[in-house]
Amino acid sequence: MKHFEVNFDGLVGPTHNYAGLSFGNVASLANAKSSSSPRDAALQGLAKMKALHDMGMQQGVLAPQERPNIYALRQIGFTGTDAEVLAKAAQQAPAIFQAVCSASSMWTANAATVSPSADTANGKVHFTPANLTNKFHRSLEPVTSGRILKAMFSNERYFQHHRHLPDNEHFGDEGAANHTRLCQDYGLAGVEVFVYGRHAFDSSKPAPTKYPARQTYEASEAIARLHGLSEDNTVFMQQNPDVIDQGVFHNDVIAVGNRNTLFYHQEAFANTEAKFAEIQTKFGDDPVHFIEVKSAEVSVQDAVNTYLFNTQLINLPSGEMVIIAPTECQENERVASYLAELVTRDTPIRQVHYFDVKQSMRNGGGPACLRLRVALNDEELAAANQHCLMNDALYGKLTDWVKRHYRDTLAVDDLRDPALLEESRTALDELTQILRLGSVYEFQR
Ligand SMILES: N=C(N)NCCC[C@H](NC(=O)CCC(=O)O)C(=O)O
C-alpha cells in the first residue's frame, strides 16, 4: 500500500480584500484598506498548486466560501432583498459588513484538523472543522467548511467527520495551523503535536498580554479525544506567549513539521526541552531532527515579516525533503542567506523553492496557511472526490474560470456593490459543478 501527504490548497474567493480584520496579525493590520486583486490572488494560488503537482506531489483544491455572507447579516437583523441587506449593512455597520465579505476561507490550514487513519482508534481519517471563534469574520467558516470536506471525503468506510467545537472562545480552535504531525512514514502511526496559546479554564497559567491566543489547550484536547488519538501518540505544547505578542498569531508562523523533522524558531515554544524529550520518546527509536533557528540567525521579527516558518516542508517522490517558501524570504537578505546555508547542512532539507503568493501574504497568509494536509493511503485517496485533485486539465479549467469571473482589482468600497454578490454566486455555482461538490452553499439550498 502506498501513502501520501495530499495538500489541499484553498482557492481564493472572488471577494479577496484587505480589511484589517485580524488584530494580532501584523500583515492584516498593516495592509488594511489597500486595494487587492482577487484575480491575481487566485492565479498565484493556482500556480503554486500546479507547480507542486508538476513536482510529482498529490495536490488538491478546496473550494472558497460564499461572500458577502448575507445570511450572517440577516441573522443580526438586516432585512429586505439581498441588495437591500447589503446596502443597509454597508451604511449602518461598515465594520461588520467588511467582516462578512472576507475571503478568509482561502487559508485552509485553518479549515480543520485532520488525523490520518494510522493514528486513530477506529482506523478512519478524522476531520473536525475549526470553529475560529477568535475572529468574527472567520467564525463564519466552519459550517460550510464541514460541508465542503464532506463533499470531498464522503465515503464513510474511510472518513469520519465531526461537528466543530462549541462556538465559544474557551474552545477556540484554529485547526491545522496549530497542529503538526511527525512520523517515520505517512502510513505509520505518528506523533500528533498540538500547540496551544493559553489555558481557558486555568487563568494561573501563562498567556499573552497584548495579542489574543486563538487556540486553547482545552480545544486541542477535545480534538484529540474526538479523533480517538492515544496518549502515546499525542503531545500538547504551549506556544511561547511572548511570540504571540510579537505577531505570531498561529503556531505555523513560527514552526513547521514534516515526517521526522521539526523546523522551528528558538523562541517558538514554552518548556521546549521537556516537550521535545516527550516527542522523541513517543516517536520511537529513530531520531527526530529538531532544526532550531536561533534568534541570532533570524529574529522573530524577520520570521514574522518573511514567513520563514510558514513554509511547506514536503517530501518529493524522490524522497528528498524541500521547503516551499514565499518570495518574501528571498527578498530578505538574512533569511535568504539562512536558507541558502540550511540546505548545505546535515539535515533532511535539501532544496528551497520560492513562490509568489504576495496577495495572500499581505493578509498574513503564507504557503503553509494556504494548504490543508491530509495524509492518505492509496485506497483512501481513491475514495476521495477525484474532481478536487489537481491535474493539467483541472488547472486549465480553474484558471479559465478565474479569468472569466474574478475582478482584477477590488477596493474595500467596491464590496458594497450588489453586482459582486451576483458575480460571486455565479462563479461558485459553476465551481461546484467543476469540482462536483453538490449544493454546499446556502444560495444553492
Ligand atoms: N497562519 C495561518 N494558518 N493562516 C493565516 C490566516 C490569516 C488570516 N488573515 C485574515 O483573516 C485577514 C483578513 C483581512 O484583514 O482582511 C487570519 O488572521 O486568520
The ligand as an SDF file (V2000), in Angstrom:
LIG
                    3D

 19 18  0  0  0  0  0  0  0  0999 V2000
   -1.3840   31.0980    9.7230 N   0  0  0  0  0  0  0  0  0  0  0  0
   -2.3910   30.5280    9.0890 C   0  0  0  0  0  0  0  0  0  0  0  0
   -2.5230   29.2610    9.0970 N   0  0  0  0  0  0  0  0  0  0  0  0
   -3.3430   31.2610    8.4660 N   0  0  0  0  0  0  0  0  0  0  0  0
   -3.2750   32.6410    8.1850 C   0  0  0  0  0  0  0  0  0  0  0  0
   -4.6350   33.2580    8.3180 C   0  0  0  0  0  0  0  0  0  0  0  0
   -4.6250   34.7320    8.0000 C   0  0  0  0  0  0  0  0  0  0  0  0
   -5.9510   35.3760    8.3610 C   0  0  0  0  0  0  0  0  0  0  0  0
   -5.9990   36.7530    7.8750 N   0  0  0  0  0  0  0  0  0  0  0  0
   -7.1370   37.4180    7.8250 C   0  0  0  0  0  0  0  0  0  0  0  0
   -8.2140   36.9330    8.1340 O   0  0  0  0  0  0  0  0  0  0  0  0
   -7.0630   38.8900    7.3770 C   0  0  0  0  0  0  0  0  0  0  0  0
   -8.2850   39.3550    6.6520 C   0  0  0  0  0  0  0  0  0  0  0  0
   -8.3210   40.8530    6.4790 C   0  0  0  0  0  0  0  0  0  0  0  0
   -7.7450   41.5870    7.2980 O   0  0  0  0  0  0  0  0  0  0  0  0
   -8.9540   41.3160    5.5050 O   0  0  0  0  0  0  0  0  0  0  0  0
   -6.1730   35.3350    9.8860 C   0  0  0  0  0  0  0  0  0  0  0  0
   -5.6730   36.2340   10.5670 O   0  0  0  0  0  0  0  0  0  0  0  0
   -6.8220   34.4020   10.3710 O   0  0  0  0  0  0  0  0  0  0  0  0
  1  2  2  0
  2  3  1  0
  2  4  1  0
  4  5  1  0
  5  6  1  0
  6  7  1  0
  7  8  1  0
  8  9  1  0
  8 17  1  0
  9 10  1  0
 10 11  2  0
 10 12  1  0
 12 13  1  0
 13 14  1  0
 14 15  2  0
 14 16  1  0
 17 18  2  0
 17 19  1  0
M  END
$$$$
